[in-house]
Amino acid sequence: MIGKLTGRVDTQGEDWLLIDVGGVGYEIFCSARTLRALPESGGTATLMIATHVREDHIHLYGFADETEKAWFERLQSVQGVGARMALAILSILPPEDIGNAIARHDKKAITQAPGVGGKLAERIINELKDKVAKLTVAPGAAPAAAAAPATGQEAVMRDAVSALVHLGYRETEVRPYVSEALQAAGPEASLDAVIRETLKGLAPTGTMTR
């Protein structure tokens, strides 16, 4: 199985790209988030790969980081969520936002993805809520969702940077964007609001680690 590919970006489509690895072109399906993070045609990119083998085809799915890849597989454990549906959800919500939506039982956030209705969103929440709880709880620690909110802009800055690095962004790159988001949002800005605003600024820059 192919687990990772590094090569030259050849061409891109709405949900796929062709990457040239030593003269061999691999067609890889990706989320919009991953595609935005890639360099322009001719640039070098590294993608984590999930290989799906069926009787009639072999499909490659590419991800900017292991976290997105893990959520791609996790979402497919839910009945009714296939590979394309999982990519659609990841195109609308970054991994951390998916986990937050599940923890908050926020169906509206999940139904933003094309093809995801209320019933499917409810199923995703119900089937993954326990897994999300395990992801956010360390031995002897309180659940992240139940932890006291960060106070002060320094704490919000620290937590926002940490969350974005976890998503695959470079710390040195995201700090200026987080700082700008904090200034725009004001002293009472919530962590979620700062992360969302920062991601808007990062989207066109493609600053993820490779």
VENPE-V124551 format. One record per residue. N is the residue number from 1. RES is the residue in one letter. PSI is psi as a letter, one per 20 degrees, with the letter a starting at -180 (none if undefined). OMEGA is omega as a letter, one per 20 degrees, with the letter a starting at -180 (NA if undefined). BURIAL is + if it has 16 or more other C-alpha atoms within 10 Angstrom, else -. Layout:
# VENPE-V124551
N & RES & PSI & OMEGA & BURIAL
N & RES & PSI & OMEGA & BURIAL
This chain:
# VENPE-V124551
1 & M & q & r & -
2 & I & p & a & -
3 & G & h & a & -
4 & K & q & r & -
5 & L & p & r & +
6 & T & p & a & -
7 & G & a & a & +
8 & R & p & r & +
9 & V & p & a & +
10 & D & f & r & +
11 & T & q & r & -
12 & Q & q & r & +
13 & G & a & a & -
14 & E & h & a & -
15 & D & k & a & +
16 & W & r & r & +
17 & L & r & r & +
18 & L & p & a & +
19 & I & p & a & +
20 & D & o & r & +
21 & V & o & r & -
22 & G & k & r & -
23 & G & i & r & -
24 & V & p & a & -
25 & G & p & r & +
26 & Y & p & r & +
27 & E & p & a & +
28 & I & p & r & +
29 & F & p & a & +
30 & C & r & r & +
31 & S & r & r & +
32 & A & h & r & +
33 & R & g & r & +
34 & T & g & a & +
35 & L & h & r & +
36 & R & h & a & +
37 & A & i & a & +
38 & L & q & r & +
39 & P & r & r & -
40 & E & r & a & +
41 & S & p & a & -
42 & G & i & r & -
43 & G & r & r & -
44 & T & p & a & +
45 & A & q & r & +
46 & T & p & r & +
47 & L & p & r & +
48 & M & p & a & +
49 & I & p & r & +
50 & A & p & a & +
51 & T & p & r & -
52 & H & o & a & -
53 & V & p & r & -
54 & R & r & a & -
55 & E & h & a & -
56 & D & i & r & -
57 & H & r & r & -
58 & I & o & r & -
59 & H & q & r & +
60 & L & p & r & +
61 & Y & p & a & +
62 & G & q & a & +
63 & F & q & a & +
64 & A & h & a & +
65 & D & r & a & +
66 & E & h & a & -
67 & T & g & r & +
68 & E & g & r & +
69 & K & g & r & +
70 & A & g & r & -
71 & W & h & r & +
72 & F & g & r & +
73 & E & h & a & -
74 & R & g & r & -
75 & L & h & a & +
76 & Q & i & r & +
77 & S & i & r & -
78 & V & p & r & +
79 & Q & p & r & -
80 & G & i & r & -
81 & V & o & r & +
82 & G & a & a & -
83 & A & g & a & -
84 & R & h & r & +
85 & M & g & r & +
86 & A & g & r & +
87 & L & h & r & +
88 & A & g & r & +
89 & I & g & r & +
90 & L & h & r & +
91 & S & h & a & +
92 & I & g & a & +
93 & L & p & r & +
94 & P & q & a & +
95 & P & g & a & +
96 & E & h & r & +
97 & D & h & r & +
98 & I & g & r & +
99 & G & g & r & +
100 & N & g & r & +
101 & A & g & r & +
102 & I & g & a & +
103 & A & h & a & +
104 & R & i & a & -
105 & H & l & a & +
106 & D & n & a & -
107 & K & h & a & +
108 & K & g & a & -
109 & A & g & a & +
110 & I & h & a & +
111 & T & i & r & +
112 & Q & h & a & +
113 & A & p & r & +
114 & P & p & r & -
115 & G & i & a & -
116 & V & o & r & +
117 & G & a & a & -
118 & G & g & a & -
119 & K & g & r & -
120 & L & h & r & +
121 & A & g & r & +
122 & E & g & r & +
123 & R & g & r & +
124 & I & g & a & +
125 & I & g & a & +
126 & N & h & a & -
127 & E & i & a & +
128 & L & i & a & +
129 & K & h & r & +
130 & D & h & r & -
131 & K & h & r & -
132 & V & g & r & +
133 & A & g & r & +
134 & K & h & r & -
135 & L & h & a & -
136 & T & j & a & -
137 & V & p & r & -
138 & A & q & r & -
139 & P & p & r & -
140 & G & j & a & -
141 & A & q & r & -
142 & A & q & r & -
143 & P & q & a & -
144 & A & h & a & -
145 & A & h & a & -
146 & A & i & a & -
147 & A & q & r & -
148 & A & p & a & -
149 & P & q & r & -
150 & A & q & r & -
151 & T & q & r & -
152 & G & q & a & -
153 & Q & h & r & +
154 & E & g & r & -
155 & A & g & r & -
156 & V & g & r & +
157 & M & g & a & +
158 & R & g & a & -
159 & D & h & r & +
160 & A & g & r & +
161 & V & g & r & +
162 & S & g & a & -
163 & A & g & a & +
164 & L & h & r & +
165 & V & h & r & +
166 & H & h & r & +
167 & L & i & r & +
168 & G & j & r & +
169 & Y & q & r & +
170 & R & p & a & +
171 & E & g & a & +
172 & T & h & a & -
173 & E & h & a & +
174 & V & h & a & +
175 & R & g & r & +
176 & P & h & a & -
177 & Y & h & r & +
178 & V & g & r & +
179 & S & g & r & +
180 & E & g & r & -
181 & A & h & r & +
182 & L & g & a & +
183 & Q & h & a & -
184 & A & h & a & -
185 & A & h & r & -
186 & G & r & a & -
187 & P & h & a & -
188 & E & j & a & -
189 & A & p & r & +
190 & S & q & r & +
191 & L & g & a & +
192 & D & g & a & -
193 & A & g & a & -
194 & V & g & r & +
195 & I & g & r & +
196 & R & g & a & +
197 & E & h & r & +
198 & T & g & r & +
199 & L & h & r & +
200 & K & g & r & -
201 & G & h & a & +
202 & L & h & a & +
203 & A & g & a & -
204 & P & i & a & -
205 & T & h & a & -
206 & G & l & a & +
207 & T & j & a & +
208 & M & q & r & +
209 & T & q & r & +
210 & R & none & NA & +
